[in-house]
């Protein structure tokens, strides 16, 4: 099976490292064994991520998030400082997470690499293109990380945006839940005046705008008014998901308008985003990666080409091995999407676009030299 480079558009690495002590330089097996022997409060799933598996699956790049949940949304009571009650608390948490990414790059350069410029990206891709199909540990390459803010609560002053940019942040999503900028997941609402001011300033600096988690009226408003690059880093198409009823996923209208703006949508291999009734319909063993391929194909059919879709796994983002399709044990298994896409008529060049090329195009367009 051919191995295409993968650019994963959404992973909550800093959140997991700081909340649960994850060490993604370990293998998935090592992490699982450690967590079975030493269970952590609030962590009830098997990890999907590890440095060896990134290399084995040729996952070269990720949008690595700054993420904290509003305290009101926390359902489990466990020690977790990655939450906030005020914008000032969110600001502190997000800066701690961004500093963590810089520390990881300094302390473990063999595992992590910050991608901040076109030159960084070009050099990184040249190295990864030479990675052998079945790499040995001595062949492993660092994971390229591009910081992305999930929920803009951490921005307490719009004048701070250039400072975030200077420190490596390249993408911002306005909402996770609803906030002062717009409505979000399960908390609907339009783009507010403060939200409009935020996206104006984001455009001045050059950020990518991420629509994931935004309520639909706010997302449509952003598509119409934001002059810069727009993505939905981890958002499936709602019309294909059996039993789905919330505002988290994308309507076909949003998909069409985002495509018209040149945007890219990252499909999520999460069972609930493929079949909301997956547990009642037999569980993990009855959910196939074919449903992920069908999500990708649906977006391509709307677009008339394969230039507007990618992968945004969200792996370890509050779910793990137990909650993803039957074919997936860890992130290396994203490569198993290939035969399903081939069955639907996609050639290797098109699959390369889907796996990495489309998000690379967006990223390259905003990176400084």
Secondary structure, DSSP 4 states (H G I P E B T S, - for coil): -----EEEEEE-HHHHHHHH---TTS-HHHHHHHHHHS--TT--S-----HHHHHHTTEEEEEEEE--EEGGG--S-----SEESSHHHHHHHHHHHHHHHHHHHHH-TTTEEE--BHHHHHHHHHHHHT--TT--GGG--PEEEEEEEESGGG-S-GGGHHHHHHTT--EEES-SS--SS--BTTB-----HHHHHHHHHHHHHTPEEE-TT--HHHHHHHHHH--S-EEETT--BGGGSBT--SSSSB-HHHHHHHHHTT-EEEE---GGGTBTTTTTTT-GGG--THHHHHHHHHHHHHHTSSSSEEE---TTSS--GGGS-TT-SSGGGGGGHHHHHHHTT--HHHHHIIIIIHHHHHHHHH-B-
